[in-house]
Amino acid sequence: MQGILVFSMLPAIVFIISIVGYILLKKWYVTPIIFFIIFSVLATTIFKGTLFLYVIFLTALSIVVSLIMGIKGNNKQ
């Protein structure tokens, strides 16, 4: 059950929340920092650090989505 959550649901949630976070905060770096902190705490407490590679992957996904939103937002102006 945890594998389904990690491989399918979390990337979709990170993608959507990164877009919403950028729209609300207008800063590309805030949402990835928040994700890194939350997922690091979860990885070390719940999963005993075994999924720290996914913390890096999900943070990188959030950075990419936020940067794309930032570039897209700057092109409209």
NORZIJO-V97695 format. One record per residue. N is the residue number from 0. PHI is phi in degrees with one decimal (none if undefined). PSI is psi in whole degrees, -180 to 180 (* if undefined). D_LAST is the distance of its C-alpha to the last C-alpha in Angstrom with 1 decimal. Layout:
{{N PHI PSI D_LAST} {N PHI PSI D_LAST}}
This chain:
{{0 none -37 44.5} {1 -68.2 -32 42.5} {2 -64.1 -39 41.6} {3 -63.7 -42 40.0} {4 -63.5 -46 37.9} {5 -69.6 -41 36.8} {6 -87.2 -23 36.2} {7 -120.2 -45 34.6} {8 -79.5 -45 33.5} {9 -63.4 -44 32.0} {10 -61.4 -37 29.4} {11 -66.6 -42 28.3} {12 -65.4 -42 28.1} {13 -62.3 -42 26.3} {14 -60.3 -49 23.7} {15 -68.1 -45 23.1} {16 -68.6 -31 23.3} {17 -65.3 -40 20.8} {18 -65.8 -48 18.2} {19 -64.1 -41 19.3} {20 -62.1 -40 19.5} {21 -68.4 -40 16.0} {22 -63.7 -41 14.7} {23 -76.2 -41 17.2} {24 -96.8 -21 17.2} {25 60.4 20 13.6} {26 -129.6 128 15.6} {27 -73.9 -21 16.5} {28 -94.6 -11 20.0} {29 -71.7 -49 21.5} {30 -62.7 -44 22.3} {31 -62.1 -35 23.9} {32 -65.7 -43 26.0} {33 -62.3 -44 27.2} {34 -61.6 -42 28.1} {35 -61.5 -44 30.0} {36 -64.8 -49 32.0} {37 -63.2 -49 32.8} {38 -69.2 -30 33.8} {39 -65.6 -44 35.7} {40 -63.4 -45 37.8} {41 -63.8 -41 38.4} {42 -66.5 -36 39.4} {43 -83.1 -29 41.8} {44 -90.8 -49 43.4} {45 -84.1 -47 43.6} {46 -99.6 7 43.6} {47 59.1 31 45.4} {48 80.9 2 42.8} {49 -75.4 -21 43.4} {50 -106.8 27 39.9} {51 -67.6 -25 38.1} {52 -62.7 -37 36.9} {53 -71.7 -28 35.0} {54 -61.2 -45 33.5} {55 -65.4 -43 32.0} {56 -62.1 -47 30.9} {57 -69.4 -34 29.2} {58 -67.1 -41 27.5} {59 -64.8 -39 26.3} {60 -61.4 -43 25.1} {61 -64.6 -39 23.1} {62 -63.7 -45 21.6} {63 -62.4 -46 20.6} {64 -64.1 -43 19.1} {65 -65.5 -40 17.1} {66 -66.6 -39 15.8} {67 -62.9 -43 14.9} {68 -63.1 -38 13.0} {69 -66.4 -42 11.3} {70 -66.5 -43 10.4} {71 -63.4 -40 9.4} {72 -68.2 -35 7.1} {73 -74.2 -28 5.6} {74 -72.1 -26 5.5} {75 -74.0 -26 3.8} {76 -82.7 * 0.0}}
